[in-house]
Amino acid sequence: MHSSATFLIEFGAIILALGLLGRFAGRFQFSPIPLYLLAGLAFGEGGLLPLGTSEEFVAIGAEIGVVLLLLMLGLEYTATDLVSNLKTQYPAGLVDAALNALPGAAMALLLGWGPVAAVVLAGVTWISSSGVIAKVLGDLGRLGNRETPVILSILVLEDLSMAVYLPIITALLAGAGLAAGSATLAIALGAAGLVLVIAVRYGRHISRFVSSDDPEKLLLVVLGLTLLVAGVAQQLQVSAAVGAFLVGIALSGEVAEGAHGLLSPLRDLFAAVFFVFFGLHTDPASIPPVLLPALALAVVTAGTKIATGYWAAKRAGISAKGRWRAGGTLVARGEFSIVIAGLAVTSGIEPSLGPLATAYVLILVIVGPLTARYTEPLATRLTGRSRRTAAAAGGEAPQDRDLVPSPDAPAEK
């Protein structure tokens, strides 16, 4: 069969399969990301239907998927929002990084993978999934809760931290020496700082330059500008994803809203292709040997994320129920853990890192929505029982202060 015909059949089958999997996930109200990863495992080497001629095109689509994911993330925030969050919420961001990155680094070192893989796995376990958490908050009707701004602040700080973390990991994976790595990091930090300053002072002028009443022209200008900046950033060893993120931050107002609406379908398409591509590079037979470490890491980092959310919500004056809800909501890992692991997989530093990251994300992207829903009622029941037991032992009447309505308690449904 002609190679172009084979390509169309293979790529068409992938897109059709992703569409059906997305509909299946939507029908049962859960994230399609684990299904996309499983599809990648099925289409990759060692899977049920290995690809032949379309893998190279899928690889390019996956790169565009990462660029669009970071662009859309940048469009969510203005430079002023980011600066404000940095000033007020940085202690929560530091606690989040310490509690959730260290278990990943420790696991990599325990497995004998070396310092570079330790930095990569630290990033995989550190970053929560903004996409999954945003969907869960909407599904559970918690967007107006008092703990929700605390959750969003932590997500923003994590996303902003990627602007520093990704250049570091890119330099480490490229095997750059101390001088070259320092130069790369300096360029990245300088570019990020310059873009933030320009966005704060001249964001309106940039948005006015990009703005257009014609959706087609707006789409072409924003997409072209993003790919151009991402390519230049990659040429400077900064990371294409960081370049796209900074373009998103620089755009604001009606331009950001319009671009968000126009680019969302493209982002969903190429992001799905990205998850498939990640699965393609993972041999299904390599997952069982790392399943136990992945499960242990998932249990530990689910606990550390709950502790992070609880501490941050307590610091913001939220009551006990809201603290547990904040912690349980932050557990999900997803797209950005895969982005970080994908960089390591393509560099080939540690063959088992990809399978471990895949298994880890599969576990937590499924468990995350469940912890968001059930952590607070479970914790309330356990803490109430322990108080009643202590009161009975001390001969005092049981008191359950959580039964007193709090200002941040969600409305009864």
Salt bridges, closest charged atoms under 4 A:
GLU76 OE2 - HIS260 NE2 2.80
ASP96 OD1 - LYS305 NZ 2.77
ASP139 OD2 - LYS135 NZ 3.12
GLU147 OE2 - ARG325 NE 2.85
GLU158 OE2 - LYS305 NZ 2.54
ASP268 OD1 - ARG267 NE 2.72
ASP400 OD1 - ARG387 NH2 2.65
ASP402 OD2 - ARG387 NH2 3.88
ASP408 OD2 - ARG325 NH2 3.63
